[in-house]
Structure formats: structure tokens, C-alpha cells
């Protein structure tokens, strides 16, 4: 095998294997979710047949973790500002503008955090009753 063919085959094989692994992970995750739903359904049917009280909902709506959102927003903002300052010093003002991309992400994440906090009044929502 020549070096040129090998140089072309390596990225192709890496891409194909990467996509294959991603597809396998998605299919496996989906099958696991279906199995959980089926087991939950059987459990609820058995409880109804025996006249028992139904178990509480295990799959309540999951809200995003607010401290993680706040941390991600602050991290993005500060990394963007530092990247902007470093690039401005090393490469010039035109290149330094690329440092504002993570800063914009951080600001957007912080805005999302504060908007969501304002909607809920700072309190977490109670799970719905069955």
C-alpha cells in the first residue's frame, strides 16, 4: 500500500468508525429507554390488577441544574475575555475578535440562567402529581 492511499484511508476509516460508534450508542440508549418504559408499564399494570396504589411517577420533568448553567456562563464569559486580551496582545485587534465568540456564549448562557430563575421565582417546581 502506498503512502498516499494510506494517508487517504486513515481519515475515512476514522470517520466511518466514529459515526458507527455514535449510531451504536444512540441505538443502545434508545433500547434501554424502551426497556425501562416497558418494565414500568408492566409494574403499573400488575399494581392495577392487584388493586394496589400506583407507584409515583419516576419520570418527572427534569429541570436544568442552575449552578451548572451559572458556572458554564461565567466560564464562557471569562475565557472569552481572556482569549480576546491574549489574542489582541499577540496577534492584533482583528484576530482578537474571535475571542469574543466564547464570551458571547457565556453572556447568552448567563441571560438564560437569569431568565429561567425569574420565571420560577427562584424556587424549584414541584413534580406533577399522578
C-alpha positions, 0 to 999 in steps of 0.5 A, a space after each residue: 500500500 502506498 503512502 498516499 492511499 494510506 494517508 487517504 484511508 486513515 481519515 475515512 476509516 476514522 470517520 466511518 468508525 466514529 459515526 458507527 460508534 455514535 449510531 451504536 450508542 444512540 441505538 443502545 440508549 434508545 433500547 434501554 429507554 424502551 426497556 425501562 418504559 416497558 418494565 414500568 408499564 408492566 409494574 403499573 399494570 400488575 399494581 392495577 390488577 392487584 388493586 394496589 396504589 400506583 407507584 409515583 411517577 419516576 419520570 418527572 420533568 427534569 429541570 436544568 441544574 442552575 449552578 451548572 448553567 451559572 458556572 458554564 456562563 461565567 466560564 464562557 464569559 471569562 475565557 472569552 475575555 481572556 482569549 480576546 486580551 491574549 489574542 489582541 496582545 499577540 496577534 492584533 485587534 482583528 484576530 482578537 475578535 474571535 475571542 469574543 465568540 466564547 464570551 458571547 456564549 457565556 453572556 447568552 448562557 448567563 441571560 438564560 440562567 437569569 431568565 429561567 430563575 425569574 420565571 420560577 421565582 427562584 424556587 424549584 417546581 414541584 413534580 406533577 402529581 399522578 
